[in-house]
Amino acid sequence: MARKKKKYHYIYKTTCSVTNKFYIGMHSTNKLDDGYIGSGKRLWFSINYHGKENHEVEIIEYCDSREELKKREKEIVNEELLNEYLCMNLVIGGEGGRGFTFEEQKLNAEKSNAKQKILRETDPEWKKRESENMSKGQKKVYEEGRREKFYFYDWTGKKLSEEAKRKIGERNSEQQKGERNSQFGTCWITRDGVNKKIKKQELEIYAQRGWEKGRKLK
């Protein structure tokens, strides 16, 4: 059965307000407010991680037909765009995306998360850029009132009594014994001035990559 023609064809840009990363795609629809936000793998990881409410969609160009739309996406989403650090597109445009099931979204998010974890561990410049963009994005979100900072208690100008400190120390000591301690089974490793905490069973793997046990204080 031939695909039914849609009324609107446009190029859109979805931007994460937390990281400032963006995704550019194409979409055909009969209803402009159909809630479509995009279907890229990295984009869906970003949506699952930062929340749909922190992603803004804008239409950047309309086309007269699906064929023209594919041509324009291929021109816009090119090799140069894919090489931009903030771009979440993975492939050159022109083919169009498809909707993902929840399980596919989850799998894509896990793959993307694993890739970014490796970049954080092996590329200091990438990690620095990511941290800077996260800070800028978080500040923007708070300044625009799209997310509030929550404080459970205001301790300004207040001090704990010695008795209260003792009780807190005893409770923490009891709760963090053995395997209940968040640091249980971990160790520090270092390489090229970078310190990292890992699980002890991963030590051999990291050692093969040039990491040494211990940490160096700056």
Phi and psi in degrees as GROMACS dihedral restraints (atoms count N, CA, C in turn):
[ dihedral_restraints ]
;  ai    aj    ak    al  type     phi  dphi    fc
    3     4     5     6     1   -65.9    20    10
    4     5     6     7     1   146.0    20    10
    6     7     8     9     1   -71.7    20    10
    7     8     9    10     1   131.2    20    10
    9    10    11    12     1   -70.4    20    10
   10    11    12    13     1   132.8    20    10
   12    13    14    15     1   -69.7    20    10
   13    14    15    16     1   141.6    20    10
   15    16    17    18     1   -96.2    20    10
   16    17    18    19     1   161.4    20    10
   18    19    20    21     1   -82.6    20    10
   19    20    21    22     1   -39.5    20    10
   21    22    23    24     1  -117.2    20    10
   22    23    24    25     1   142.5    20    10
   24    25    26    27     1  -135.5    20    10
   25    26    27    28     1   123.6    20    10
   27    28    29    30     1  -150.2    20    10
   28    29    30    31     1   158.6    20    10
   30    31    32    33     1   -95.9    20    10
   31    32    33    34     1   131.3    20    10
   33    34    35    36     1  -123.0    20    10
   34    35    36    37     1   161.3    20    10
   36    37    38    39     1  -131.5    20    10
   37    38    39    40     1   121.5    20    10
   39    40    41    42     1  -107.8    20    10
   40    41    42    43     1   124.5    20    10
   42    43    44    45     1  -120.2    20    10
   43    44    45    46     1   134.1    20    10
   45    46    47    48     1   -84.1    20    10
   46    47    48    49     1   119.8    20    10
   48    49    50    51     1   -73.4    20    10
   49    50    51    52     1   -12.7    20    10
   51    52    53    54     1   -85.3    20    10
   52    53    54    55     1   -43.4    20    10
   54    55    56    57     1  -105.6    20    10
   55    56    57    58     1   -12.7    20    10
   57    58    59    60     1    69.7    20    10
   58    59    60    61     1     8.5    20    10
   60    61    62    63     1   -78.1    20    10
   61    62    63    64     1   151.0    20    10
   63    64    65    66     1  -133.9    20    10
   64    65    66    67     1   160.8    20    10
   66    67    68    69     1  -134.9    20    10
   67    68    69    70     1   134.0    20    10
   69    70    71    72     1  -115.5    20    10
   70    71    72    73     1   131.0    20    10
   72    73    74    75     1  -148.0    20    10
   73    74    75    76     1  -176.2    20    10
   75    76    77    78     1  -123.6    20    10
   76    77    78    79     1   154.2    20    10
   78    79    80    81     1  -152.2    20    10
   79    80    81    82     1   138.0    20    10
   81    82    83    84     1  -118.9    20    10
   82    83    84    85     1   134.6    20    10
   84    85    86    87     1  -158.8    20    10
   85    86    87    88     1   163.2    20    10
   87    88    89    90     1   -98.5    20    10
   88    89    90    91     1    -6.7    20    10
   90    91    92    93     1  -137.1    20    10
   91    92    93    94     1   114.3    20    10
   93    94    95    96     1   -65.0    20    10
   94    95    96    97     1   -29.1    20    10
   96    97    98    99     1  -101.6    20    10
   97    98    99   100     1    46.1    20    10
   99   100   101   102     1   -82.4    20    10
  100   101   102   103     1     1.4    20    10
  102   103   104   105     1    82.8    20    10
  103   104   105   106     1     6.1    20    10
  105   106   107   108     1   -67.2    20    10
  106   107   108   109     1   133.3    20    10
  108   109   110   111     1  -123.7    20    10
  109   110   111   112     1    -9.7    20    10
  111   112   113   114     1   125.2    20    10
  112   113   114   115     1   167.3    20    10
  114   115   116   117     1  -139.8    20    10
  115   116   117   118     1    17.1    20    10
  117   118   119   120     1   -69.9    20    10
  118   119   120   121     1   150.8    20    10
  120   121   122   123     1   -63.1    20    10
  121   122   123   124     1   -49.8    20    10
  123   124   125   126     1   -65.9    20    10
  124   125   126   127     1   -35.9    20    10
  126   127   128   129     1   -61.7    20    10
  127   128   129   130     1   -43.3    20    10
  129   130   131   132     1   -70.8    20    10
  130   131   132   133     1   -28.9    20    10
  132   133   134   135     1   -64.4    20    10
  133   134   135   136     1   -43.3    20    10
  135   136   137   138     1   -63.2    20    10
  136   137   138   139     1   -41.2    20    10
  138   139   140   141     1   -65.4    20    10
  139   140   141   142     1   -44.4    20    10
  141   142   143   144     1   -65.7    20    10
  142   143   144   145     1   -33.7    20    10
  144   145   146   147     1   -83.9    20    10
  145   146   147   148     1   -44.9    20    10
  147   148   149   150     1  -100.1    20    10
  148   149   150   151     1   -11.8    20    10
  150   151   152   153     1    95.9    20    10
  151   152   153   154     1   139.9    20    10
  153   154   155   156     1   -61.5    20    10
  154   155   156   157     1   -31.7    20    10
  156   157   158   159     1   -65.6    20    10
  157   158   159   160     1   -16.8    20    10
  159   160   161   162     1  -101.3    20    10
  160   161   162   163     1    23.8    20    10
  162   163   164   165     1  -127.8    20    10
  163   164   165   166     1   127.1    20    10
  165   166   167   168     1  -111.2    20    10
  166   167   168   169     1   135.0    20    10
  168   169   170   171     1  -110.1    20    10
  169   170   171   172     1   133.8    20    10
  171   172   173   174     1  -133.5    20    10
  172   173   174   175     1   140.2    20    10
  174   175   176   177     1   -86.2    20    10
  175   176   177   178     1   123.0    20    10
  177   178   179   180     1  -105.1    20    10
  178   179   180   181     1   -14.9    20    10
  180   181   182   183     1  -166.6    20    10
  181   182   183   184     1   135.8    20    10
  183   184   185   186     1  -100.2    20    10
  184   185   186   187     1   149.6    20    10
  186   187   188   189     1  -127.9    20    10
  187   188   189   190     1   160.7    20    10
  189   190   191   192     1   -84.8    20    10
  190   191   192   193     1   -20.1    20    10
  192   193   194   195     1  -150.7    20    10
  193   194   195   196     1   167.4    20    10
  195   196   197   198     1   -65.7    20    10
  196   197   198   199     1   -37.7    20    10
  198   199   200   201     1   -64.6    20    10
  199   200   201   202     1   -43.7    20    10
  201   202   203   204     1   -65.6    20    10
  202   203   204   205     1   -35.9    20    10
  204   205   206   207     1   -62.4    20    10
  205   206   207   208     1   -45.1    20    10
  207   208   209   210     1   -61.2    20    10
  208   209   210   211     1   -41.2    20    10
  210   211   212   213     1   -63.4    20    10
  211   212   213   214     1   -43.5    20    10
  213   214   215   216     1   -68.2    20    10
  214   215   216   217     1   -39.7    20    10
  216   217   218   219     1   -63.8    20    10
  217   218   219   220     1   -38.7    20    10
  219   220   221   222     1   -65.0    20    10
  220   221   222   223     1   -34.0    20    10
  222   223   224   225     1   -72.8    20    10
  223   224   225   226     1   -37.1    20    10
  225   226   227   228     1   -80.6    20    10
  226   227   228   229     1   -49.2    20    10
  228   229   230   231     1   -88.8    20    10
  229   230   231   232     1    79.9    20    10
  231   232   233   234     1  -109.4    20    10
  232   233   234   235     1  -174.8    20    10
  234   235   236   237     1   -59.7    20    10
  235   236   237   238     1   -39.4    20    10
  237   238   239   240     1   -62.4    20    10
  238   239   240   241     1   -42.1    20    10
  240   241   242   243     1   -66.9    20    10
  241   242   243   244     1   -41.0    20    10
  243   244   245   246     1   -61.8    20    10
  244   245   246   247     1   -26.3    20    10
  246   247   248   249     1   -83.0    20    10
  247   248   249   250     1    -7.1    20    10
  249   250   251   252     1   -72.6    20    10
  250   251   252   253     1   136.7    20    10
  252   253   254   255     1   -59.6    20    10
  253   254   255   256     1   -39.3    20    10
  255   256   257   258     1   -83.4    20    10
  256   257   258   259     1    -6.6    20    10
  258   259   260   261     1   -78.8    20    10
  259   260   261   262     1   130.9    20    10
  261   262   263   264     1   -97.9    20    10
  262   263   264   265     1    -2.2    20    10
  264   265   266   267     1   -68.4    20    10
  265   266   267   268     1   145.0    20    10
  267   268   269   270     1  -106.2    20    10
  268   269   270   271     1   -28.5    20    10
  270   271   272   273     1  -133.0    20    10
  271   272   273   274     1   161.1    20    10
  273   274   275   276     1   -62.6    20    10
  274   275   276   277     1   143.1    20    10
  276   277   278   279     1   -72.0    20    10
  277   278   279   280     1   173.1    20    10
  279   280   281   282     1   119.3    20    10
  280   281   282   283     1   -19.1    20    10
  282   283   284   285     1   -97.8    20    10
  283   284   285   286     1   -27.0    20    10
  285   286   287   288     1    84.7    20    10
  286   287   288   289     1   147.3    20    10
  288   289   290   291     1   -91.7    20    10
  289   290   291   292     1   177.8    20    10
  291   292   293   294     1  -136.8    20    10
  292   293   294   295     1   159.4    20    10
  294   295   296   297     1   -72.1    20    10
  295   296   297   298     1   143.6    20    10
  297   298   299   300     1  -106.0    20    10
  298   299   300   301     1   145.4    20    10
  300   301   302   303     1   -72.9    20    10
  301   302   303   304     1   168.1    20    10
  303   304   305   306     1   -59.3    20    10
  304   305   306   307     1   -42.9    20    10
  306   307   308   309     1   -65.2    20    10
  307   308   309   310     1   -38.0    20    10
  309   310   311   312     1   -67.1    20    10
  310   311   312   313     1   -40.3    20    10
  312   313   314   315     1   -61.0    20    10
  313   314   315   316     1   -43.4    20    10
  315   316   317   318     1   -63.1    20    10
  316   317   318   319     1   -44.5    20    10
  318   319   320   321     1   -64.7    20    10
  319   320   321   322     1   -43.7    20    10
  321   322   323   324     1   -62.3    20    10
  322   323   324   325     1   -40.3    20    10
  324   325   326   327     1   -63.5    20    10
  325   326   327   328     1   -41.4    20    10
  327   328   329   330     1   -64.7    20    10
  328   329   330   331     1   -41.5    20    10
  330   331   332   333     1   -64.7    20    10
  331   332   333   334     1   -44.2    20    10
  333   334   335   336     1   -64.8    20    10
  334   335   336   337     1   -40.2    20    10
  336   337   338   339     1   -62.9    20    10
  337   338   339   340     1   -41.3    20    10
  339   340   341   342     1   -64.3    20    10
  340   341   342   343     1   -39.9    20    10
  342   343   344   345     1   -66.2    20    10
  343   344   345   346     1   -42.2    20    10
  345   346   347   348     1   -68.6    20    10
  346   347   348   349     1   -31.9    20    10
  348   349   350   351     1   -62.9    20    10
  349   350   351   352     1   -41.7    20    10
  351   352   353   354     1   -64.5    20    10
  352   353   354   355     1   -41.3    20    10
  354   355   356   357     1   -63.8    20    10
  355   356   357   358     1   -39.0    20    10
  357   358   359   360     1   -62.8    20    10
  358   359   360   361     1   -35.5    20    10
  360   361   362   363     1   -80.9    20    10
  361   362   363   364     1   -28.0    20    10
  363   364   365   366     1  -114.5    20    10
  364   365   366   367     1   -13.8    20    10
  366   367   368   369     1  -126.6    20    10
  367   368   369   370     1    92.4    20    10
  369   370   371   372     1   -57.2    20    10
  370   371   372   373     1   -37.3    20    10
  372   373   374   375     1   -66.7    20    10
  373   374   375   376     1   -41.2    20    10
  375   376   377   378     1   -62.6    20    10
  376   377   378   379     1   -44.2    20    10
  378   379   380   381     1   -61.7    20    10
  379   380   381   382     1   -40.2    20    10
  381   382   383   384     1   -65.1    20    10
  382   383   384   385     1   -45.4    20    10
  384   385   386   387     1   -62.7    20    10
  385   386   387   388     1   -41.7    20    10
  387   388   389   390     1   -61.5    20    10
  388   389   390   391     1   -44.4    20    10
  390   391   392   393     1   -63.1    20    10
  391   392   393   394     1   -42.2    20    10
  393   394   395   396     1   -64.7    20    10
  394   395   396   397     1   -42.4    20    10
  396   397   398   399     1   -69.3    20    10
  397   398   399   400     1   -36.2    20    10
  399   400   401   402     1   -62.7    20    10
  400   401   402   403     1   -43.8    20    10
  402   403   404   405     1   -63.6    20    10
  403   404   405   406     1   -44.9    20    10
  405   406   407   408     1   -63.2    20    10
  406   407   408   409     1   -43.5    20    10
  408   409   410   411     1   -65.7    20    10
  409   410   411   412     1   -43.2    20    10
  411   412   413   414     1   -62.3    20    10
  412   413   414   415     1   -42.9    20    10
  414   415   416   417     1   -61.4    20    10
  415   416   417   418     1   -41.7    20    10
  417   418   419   420     1   -64.0    20    10
  418   419   420   421     1   -41.7    20    10
  420   421   422   423     1   -61.9    20    10
  421   422   423   424     1   -44.8    20    10
  423   424   425   426     1   -67.6    20    10
  424   425   426   427     1   -42.7    20    10
  426   427   428   429     1   -63.0    20    10
  427   428   429   430     1   -34.7    20    10
  429   430   431   432     1   -85.9    20    10
  430   431   432   433     1    -0.5    20    10
  432   433   434   435     1    75.3    20    10
  433   434   435   436     1    18.3    20    10
  435   436   437   438     1   -86.0    20    10
  436   437   438   439     1    -9.0    20    10
  438   439   440   441     1  -150.6    20    10
  439   440   441   442     1   139.0    20    10
  441   442   443   444     1  -103.5    20    10
  442   443   444   445     1   148.8    20    10
  444   445   446   447     1   -86.6    20    10
  445   446   447   448     1   131.2    20    10
  447   448   449   450     1  -108.1    20    10
  448   449   450   451     1   132.0    20    10
  450   451   452   453     1  -122.8    20    10
  451   452   453   454     1   121.0    20    10
  453   454   455   456     1   -73.1    20    10
  454   455   456   457     1   -28.4    20    10
  456   457   458   459     1  -159.4    20    10
  457   458   459   460     1   139.8    20    10
  459   460   461   462     1   -92.7    20    10
  460   461   462   463     1   109.0    20    10
  462   463   464   465     1   -95.7    20    10
  463   464   465   466     1     8.6    20    10
  465   466   467   468     1   -57.8    20    10
  466   467   468   469     1   124.4    20    10
  468   469   470   471     1    75.5    20    10
  469   470   471   472     1     7.8    20    10
  471   472   473   474     1  -113.0    20    10
  472   473   474   475     1   150.1    20    10
  474   475   476   477     1  -130.8    20    10
  475   476   477   478     1   147.4    20    10
  477   478   479   480     1   -81.7    20    10
  478   479   480   481     1   144.1    20    10
  480   481   482   483     1   -73.0    20    10
  481   482   483   484     1   161.2    20    10
  483   484   485   486     1   -61.3    20    10
  484   485   486   487     1   -36.0    20    10
  486   487   488   489     1   -65.6    20    10
  487   488   489   490     1   -41.3    20    10
  489   490   491   492     1   -65.2    20    10
  490   491   492   493     1   -41.3    20    10
  492   493   494   495     1   -61.4    20    10
  493   494   495   496     1   -41.4    20    10
  495   496   497   498     1   -63.5    20    10
  496   497   498   499     1   -43.4    20    10
  498   499   500   501     1   -65.8    20    10
  499   500   501   502     1   -40.3    20    10
  501   502   503   504     1   -63.7    20    10
  502   503   504   505     1   -41.9    20    10
  504   505   506   507     1   -62.1    20    10
  505   506   507   508     1   -42.6    20    10
  507   508   509   510     1   -65.6    20    10
  508   509   510   511     1   -42.3    20    10
  510   511   512   513     1   -65.7    20    10
  511   512   513   514     1   -43.8    20    10
  513   514   515   516     1   -64.0    20    10
  514   515   516   517     1   -39.0    20    10
  516   517   518   519     1   -62.6    20    10
  517   518   519   520     1   -39.8    20    10
  519   520   521   522     1   -72.6    20    10
  520   521   522   523     1   -40.3    20    10
  522   523   524   525     1   -74.6    20    10
  523   524   525   526     1   -19.5    20    10
  525   526   527   528     1  -110.3    20    10
  526   527   528   529     1    24.0    20    10
  528   529   530   531     1   -79.0    20    10
  529   530   531   532     1   143.1    20    10
  531   532   533   534     1    54.4    20    10
  532   533   534   535     1  -132.0    20    10
  534   535   536   537     1   -68.4    20    10
  535   536   537   538     1   -15.4    20    10
  537   538   539   540     1   -77.9    20    10
  538   539   540   541     1   -13.1    20    10
  540   541   542   543     1   -73.5    20    10
  541   542   543   544     1   130.8    20    10
  543   544   545   546     1   -63.2    20    10
  544   545   546   547     1   -19.2    20    10
  546   547   548   549     1   -95.9    20    10
  547   548   549   550     1     0.4    20    10
  549   550   551   552     1   -62.2    20    10
  550   551   552   553     1   131.7    20    10
  552   553   554   555     1    76.5    20    10
  553   554   555   556     1    17.4    20    10
  555   556   557   558     1  -118.3    20    10
  556   557   558   559     1   165.8    20    10
  558   559   560   561     1  -155.0    20    10
  559   560   561   562     1   162.5    20    10
  561   562   563   564     1   -92.3    20    10
  562   563   564   565     1   145.4    20    10
  564   565   566   567     1  -134.0    20    10
  565   566   567   568     1   159.9    20    10
  567   568   569   570     1  -141.8    20    10
  568   569   570   571     1   150.4    20    10
  570   571   572   573     1  -162.9    20    10
  571   572   573   574     1   128.1    20    10
  573   574   575   576     1    53.4    20    10
  574   575   576   577     1    39.3    20    10
  576   577   578   579     1    81.5    20    10
  577   578   579   580     1     1.9    20    10
  579   580   581   582     1  -103.7    20    10
  580   581   582   583     1   128.0    20    10
  582   583   584   585     1  -102.0    20    10
  583   584   585   586     1   145.0    20    10
  585   586   587   588     1  -150.3    20    10
  586   587   588   589     1   140.7    20    10
  588   589   590   591     1  -102.7    20    10
  589   590   591   592     1   131.1    20    10
  591   592   593   594     1  -133.7    20    10
  592   593   594   595     1   172.6    20    10
  594   595   596   597     1   -77.3    20    10
  595   596   597   598     1   143.2    20    10
  597   598   599   600     1   -59.6    20    10
  598   599   600   601     1   -33.2    20    10
  600   601   602   603     1   -69.5    20    10
  601   602   603   604     1   -12.4    20    10
  603   604   605   606     1   -93.1    20    10
  604   605   606   607     1    -3.4    20    10
  606   607   608   609     1   -58.1    20    10
  607   608   609   610     1   -44.2    20    10
  609   610   611   612     1   -62.3    20    10
  610   611   612   613     1   -39.7    20    10
  612   613   614   615     1   -63.4    20    10
  613   614   615   616     1   -45.9    20    10
  615   616   617   618     1   -69.4    20    10
  616   617   618   619     1   -31.8    20    10
  618   619   620   621     1   -62.3    20    10
  619   620   621   622     1   -35.4    20    10
  621   622   623   624     1   -67.6    20    10
  622   623   624   625     1   -20.7    20    10
  624   625   626   627     1   -94.7    20    10
  625   626   627   628     1     5.8    20    10
  627   628   629   630     1    98.7    20    10
  628   629   630   631     1     4.6    20    10
  630   631   632   633     1   -81.9    20    10
  631   632   633   634     1   149.3    20    10
  633   634   635   636     1  -118.1    20    10
  634   635   636   637     1   148.3    20    10
  636   637   638   639     1   -71.7    20    10
  637   638   639   640     1   141.9    20    10
  639   640   641   642     1   108.7    20    10
  640   641   642   643     1   179.7    20    10
  642   643   644   645     1  -142.4    20    10
  643   644   645   646     1   153.6    20    10
  645   646   647   648     1  -111.8    20    10
  646   647   648   649     1   124.2    20    10
  648   649   650   651     1   -84.1    20    10
  649   650   651   652     1   137.5    20    10
